Amino acid sequence: VQLQASGGGLVQAGGSLTLSCVASDSDRTLNYYAIGWFRQAPGKKREGVAIMRKWDGHTYYLESVKGRFTISMDNAKNTVNLQMNSLKPEDTAAYYCAADRIGRGNWISGSEFVYWGQGTLVTVSS
């Protein structure tokens, strides 16, 4: 599975951004257990922001983004989006799209997530 992320940028505090991740596979099966977004700010550990389980849509959100961020999946377009509203300077980070292939992934740290897209930088100015 290949993941292509886009949508980062510079935004003022209180603003909004939408990140998109397009998933593709050479054999078009797109087999994965869960997919979502992680972020890593300079000097900080990687953290799970929003994850969605494929088969039932169950979601996980980082506590600090609940009520502000929304993850959604467009199965027809093989795309997972992250709508980010009311952005804060502390949301500044490189955001990564990742997929867990067989259900062993840690949704908090991202360990055991096998597939990763390139990072897209989100900068929120105060």
Helices and strands as residue ranges (DSSP letters): E 2-6, E 9-12, E 17-24, E 34-40, E 47-53, E 59-61, G 63-65, E 69-74, E 79-84, G 89-91, E 93-100, E 115-116, E 120-125
